[in-house]
Amino acid sequence: MPLPDRIDDLEQLEELLSRPSDALAQTLGQVDGDILVLGVGGKMGPSLARMAKRAGPGRRVIGVARFSEQGLRERLEAQGIDCIEADLLSRDALAALPDAPNVVFMAGRKFGSAGSEWLTWAMNGHVPALVAERYRGSRIVAFSTACVYPFADVRGPGAREEVPPTPPPGEYANSCVARERLFEHFSHLHGTPGRLIRLSYAIDMRYGVLHDLAQKLVAREPIDLAMGHANIIWQGEANDWTLRALAHCDTPTSPLNLSGPAISIREAAEGLAERLGVAPVFTGRPADTAWLIDCSRAFALFGPQQIELRRMLDWTADWVGRGKASLNKPTHFEARDGRY
């Protein structure tokens, strides 16, 4: 099915974000059994679960969350996803969940970390330990973040998976190192196969680096260039590659960088500004370092990006310019102090 020149509405957006590739359907054919999505209620969870179901309509896909968003559970169930309400901080709730040979772990906490750091550490450290114990006999593909790395020189390829997780200061980034280390510990202990998906900035019309830039442009707000570069990837592609990673698990679990090539924040903002018909205002200057990752291993496994920057700029400018829906969750991509 060809890609549209514009995304008209939420229904079309959700269809695109959950559209599986032929490669995904083929790959999941090599992976038997149900898929359990823990933390399905987040930004990416609903479209990932729907994509898994569309890629294998006969397979059971189970979504677990607290379902605090009104109507989400009903929408997912209408798409064929079995939904279970549970608090992942509860051992009893985890014990009551069904067994599944394939687990996608999406639970975690970033925004609001400042001021309630204890909850961030509980969600990003304690919950992974509970899940790794409960599902020690499963494959576990767990979402992580590029923030576990130190800043990389913007003139280089970005951090490779071998770079030790030594993030700059910040409770969030350090709690994400704890998440990885706990999954690693239990993978070593029980022989659990897995992957740690070090994702950088998935793009949804309602959220993401490009959405943040476009909103600032429309509001005539200045754009801070201090974090002058970032890796971005279309969220639908990130969903697709994450699910395909179920067929590429290691024992013990290992990290996999997942995003697209690095972009210049200034150039992306100028591209959006041209499409929106506004004059951009910039502050600061790009630093010599940024949170950048080398995704060559992901490209070798899954191929190059299919949704290129130009198309994402077209879609984002059109969407934000028409005042369409926003999740109202800025990425804070410009933050260099790790405070969210």
C-alpha positions in Angstrom: 0.0 0.0 0.0 1.5 3.4 -1.0 2.3 6.0 1.6 0.0 9.1 1.7 1.2 12.6 1.0 -0.6 13.7 4.2 -2.1 12.1 7.2 -5.7 13.2 7.4 -6.8 12.2 10.9 -6.2 10.0 13.9 -7.7 6.9 12.3 -5.3 7.1 9.4 -2.4 7.9 11.7 -3.1 4.8 13.9 -3.4 2.7 10.7 0.0 3.9 9.5 1.7 3.5 12.9 0.4 -0.1 13.2 0.9 -1.2 9.6 3.2 -4.3 9.6 5.8 -4.8 6.9 6.0 -8.0 4.9 9.3 -8.7 6.6 7.6 -8.6 10.0 4.9 -11.1 9.1 7.6 -13.4 7.8 9.8 -12.9 10.9 7.0 -13.6 13.3 6.3 -16.8 11.4 9.6 -18.0 13.0 8.5 -17.1 16.5 5.8 -19.4 18.0 3.3 -18.5 20.7 1.5 -15.6 22.3 2.9 -12.1 22.5 2.5 -10.3 25.9 3.0 -6.5 25.8 3.7 -5.1 29.3 3.0 -1.4 29.5 0.7 -1.4 26.5 -0.9 1.9 27.6 2.1 4.1 26.8 2.9 6.3 23.8 3.9 3.4 21.6 2.2 0.4 23.2 -1.2 0.6 21.5 0.2 0.8 17.9 2.8 -1.9 18.6 0.2 -4.3 20.0 -2.1 -3.6 17.0 0.8 -4.2 14.6 1.6 -7.5 16.2 -2.1 -8.6 15.8 -2.2 -7.4 12.2 1.0 -9.2 11.4 -0.4 -12.5 12.7 -4.2 -12.3 13.1 -4.3 -15.9 14.4 -1.9 -15.2 17.2 -3.0 -14.1 20.7 -1.7 -10.6 21.6 -2.2 -9.6 25.2 -1.8 -6.0 26.4 -1.2 -5.3 30.1 -1.5 -1.8 31.7 -3.4 0.1 34.3 -5.6 1.6 31.5 -5.9 5.0 33.0 -6.6 6.5 29.5 -10.4 6.5 29.0 -11.5 4.3 26.1 -8.1 2.8 25.4 -8.9 -0.7 26.6 -12.1 -0.8 24.5 -10.2 0.4 21.4 -7.6 -2.3 21.8 -10.1 -5.0 22.4 -12.0 -4.0 19.3 -8.7 -4.6 17.4 -8.5 -8.1 18.7 -6.1 -7.6 21.6 -6.8 -9.2 24.9 -6.5 -6.6 27.7 -5.6 -7.2 31.3 -5.6 -4.4 33.9 -2.7 -4.8 36.3 -0.2 -2.9 38.4 3.3 -4.2 37.4 4.6 -3.0 40.8 2.5 -5.8 42.4 4.1 -9.3 42.6 0.6 -10.7 43.0 -0.7 -9.0 39.9 2.3 -10.3 37.9 1.9 -13.8 39.2 -1.8 -13.7 38.0 -0.8 -12.8 34.4 -0.8 -15.6 31.8 2.4 -17.2 30.7 3.6 -16.2 27.3 6.7 -17.3 25.3 7.2 -13.7 23.9 7.3 -10.6 26.1 7.7 -7.0 25.0 8.5 -4.9 28.0 7.4 -1.3 27.5 6.8 -0.1 31.1 8.8 2.7 32.4 8.8 6.3 33.6 10.5 9.4 32.3 8.4 12.5 32.5 7.8 13.9 36.0 11.0 12.2 37.3 12.1 15.4 39.0 10.4 15.5 42.3 9.4 11.9 42.6 12.6 10.1 41.7 11.8 7.2 43.9 8.9 6.2 41.7 11.1 6.5 38.6 13.6 4.1 40.1 10.8 1.7 41.2 9.4 1.6 37.7 12.7 1.5 35.8 14.6 -0.8 38.2 12.3 -2.7 40.5 9.6 -3.6 37.9 12.2 -5.1 35.5 13.5 -7.3 38.2 10.0 -8.5 39.0 9.2 -9.1 35.3 12.5 -10.8 34.6 11.8 -13.3 37.5 8.2 -13.9 36.5 9.0 -14.4 32.8 12.4 -16.1 33.1 11.3 -18.8 30.7 10.2 -16.4 27.9 12.0 -14.3 25.3 12.0 -10.7 26.6 12.5 -7.7 24.3 12.7 -4.7 26.6 12.6 -1.1 25.7 15.6 1.0 26.9 16.9 4.3 25.7 19.9 6.0 24.1 20.2 8.0 27.3 22.2 5.2 28.9 25.2 6.4 26.9 27.5 9.3 27.5 27.3 12.1 24.9 29.0 11.3 21.6 30.9 13.6 19.3 28.5 14.9 16.7 31.2 14.5 14.0 31.3 10.7 14.6 28.9 7.8 14.0 27.5 7.9 17.5 27.8 5.4 20.4 27.9 1.7 19.5 26.5 -1.0 21.7 29.9 -1.7 23.2 30.2 1.7 24.8 29.7 1.3 28.5 26.5 2.7 29.9 27.8 5.8 31.7 25.1 8.5 31.2 25.5 12.2 32.1 23.9 13.2 35.4 20.2 12.7 35.8 17.9 10.3 37.8 16.1 9.1 34.7 19.1 8.1 32.6 20.7 6.3 35.6 17.5 4.5 36.5 17.5 3.2 32.9 21.0 1.8 33.4 19.5 0.0 36.4 16.7 -1.4 34.2 19.2 -2.9 31.7 21.5 -4.3 34.4 18.6 -6.1 36.1 17.4 -7.7 32.9 21.0 -8.7 32.3 21.4 -10.2 35.7 18.3 -12.4 35.5 19.2 -13.3 31.9 22.5 -14.6 33.1 20.9 -16.3 36.1 18.1 -18.1 34.2 19.4 -18.2 30.6 16.6 -15.9 29.5 17.0 -14.8 25.8 16.4 -11.2 25.1 17.2 -7.8 23.6 17.5 -4.4 25.2 16.2 -1.9 22.7 18.1 1.3 23.0 15.5 3.5 21.2 16.1 7.1 20.3 13.1 9.4 19.5 10.3 7.6 17.7 8.2 10.1 15.6 4.5 10.2 15.9 2.5 13.2 14.6 1.3 13.8 18.2 4.7 13.5 19.8 8.4 13.6 19.2 11.3 15.9 18.3 9.7 17.0 15.0 6.4 17.6 16.7 8.1 19.7 19.4 9.9 21.8 16.8 6.8 22.4 14.7 4.8 23.4 17.8 7.4 26.0 18.7 7.5 27.3 15.2 3.7 27.7 15.1 3.8 29.5 18.5 6.6 31.7 17.3 8.8 30.4 20.2 12.6 30.3 19.9 14.3 26.9 19.4 17.2 26.1 21.6 20.1 24.6 19.5 22.2 23.4 22.5 21.4 19.8 21.7 22.0 20.3 18.0 21.6 16.7 16.7 19.4 13.7 17.4 18.6 10.3 15.9 14.9 9.9 15.0 12.8 7.1 13.5 9.2 6.8 12.4 7.3 5.1 15.2 5.7 2.6 13.0 9.2 1.4 11.9 10.4 1.3 15.5 7.4 -0.9 16.4 8.1 -3.2 13.4 11.8 -3.5 14.2 11.1 -4.1 17.9 8.7 -7.0 17.1 11.2 -8.4 14.6 13.8 -8.4 17.4 11.9 -11.3 19.0 13.5 -13.5 16.4 16.9 -12.1 17.2 17.3 -12.6 20.9 20.6 -13.4 22.5 21.4 -15.4 25.6 22.3 -13.6 27.7 20.4 -10.5 26.6 22.2 -7.8 24.7 21.6 -4.2 23.7 20.5 -3.1 20.2 20.5 0.5 19.2 17.3 1.4 17.3 16.7 4.6 15.4 17.6 6.3 12.2 20.6 8.4 11.1 21.3 11.5 13.0 19.7 14.8 11.9 20.6 18.4 12.5 18.0 20.1 14.7 18.6 23.4 13.0 18.1 21.9 9.5 15.0 20.0 10.6 13.5 23.2 12.1 14.3 25.2 8.9 12.6 22.5 6.8 9.5 22.6 9.0 9.5 26.4 9.0 9.6 26.5 5.2 6.7 24.2 5.0 4.8 26.1 7.7 5.5 29.5 6.1 7.1 30.9 9.3 10.5 32.4 10.1 12.4 30.3 12.7 14.1 31.9 15.7 17.0 30.1 17.2 18.9 30.5 20.5 22.2 29.1 21.6 24.7 27.1 19.5 25.0 23.4 18.9 27.3 21.6 21.3 30.0 19.4 20.0 28.4 16.4 21.6 24.9 15.0 21.8 23.0 11.7 22.6 23.8 10.0 19.4 23.8 6.3 18.6 25.3 4.1 15.8 22.4 2.0 14.5 24.4 0.0 11.9 23.6 -3.3 13.7 19.8 -2.6 13.5 20.2 -1.7 9.8 22.1 -5.0 9.2 19.2 -6.9 10.8 16.2 -5.0 9.5 17.4 -2.9 6.5 17.4 0.9 6.1 14.7 3.2 7.2 11.7 3.2 4.8 10.2 6.5 6.1 12.8 9.1 5.4 13.2 12.5 7.0 11.6 14.5 4.1 8.3 12.6 4.4 8.3 13.0 8.2 8.8 16.7 7.8 6.0 16.9 5.3 3.6 15.0 7.5 4.5 16.8 10.7 4.3 20.3 9.3 0.9 19.5 7.7 -0.4 17.9 11.0 0.7 20.6 13.4 -0.2 23.4 10.9 -3.8 22.2 10.9 -3.9 22.1 14.7 -4.4 18.4 14.9 -4.1 16.3 18.1 -1.1 16.5 20.4 -0.2 14.3 23.4 1.2 17.4 25.1 4.3 15.6 26.2 7.4 17.5 25.1 10.4 15.2 24.6 12.8 17.8 26.2 15.3 16.7 23.6 17.2 19.9 24.2 17.9 19.1 27.8 21.6 18.3 28.6 21.3 18.0 32.4 19.1 14.9 32.4 16.2 16.5 34.2 12.7 15.7 32.9 
